[in-house]
Amino acid sequence: MRKTVTLDKETILISERVKLYAQNGYPYLLFDSLHPDWPYIEECIRLGDYALVEKFPAGVSFNIEKAVQFTGGVSGSSTPFVFGKVRYGGKSYGTAYQWGTMDIAKFMDKVDASWHFHQAPWQPKADTVFYELPEARWW
């Protein structure tokens, strides 16, 4: 952590009407068109569940400050996030980026390296490796 990366794709910053993962200092969510939830996010903006805050062009910096894996109290499923600041147009935006999904088949087969990370907007190509993550705590 404590790494600054360059977002080499256009990204958007959104604000949730109902914040599911409230983190002090990180009230926004960052997305790009390669994110697996992109079609869902576009629909949520259209419906008013999320508000578009800012559009960032490629070349903007994202200072990654920490990574956290949350486990929901109802579903029990885990969701990894990276948190940091995007600086653009003289402003600083505290944001979260949901990054990573568990391959349930690998997990059920007791394969420790069952986490996959889709191509983030700061990566020039997709990472095809699976990783082992520590078990998340309840939030």
Buried (B, 14 or more C-beta within 10 A) or exposed (E): EEEEBEBBBBBBBBBBEEEEBEBEEBBBBBBBEBBEEEEEBBEBBEEEBBEEBBEBEEEBBBBBBEBBBBBBEEEEEBBBBBBBBBBBEEEEBBBBBBBBBBBEEBEEEEEEEBBBBBBBBBBEEEEEEBEEBEEBEEB
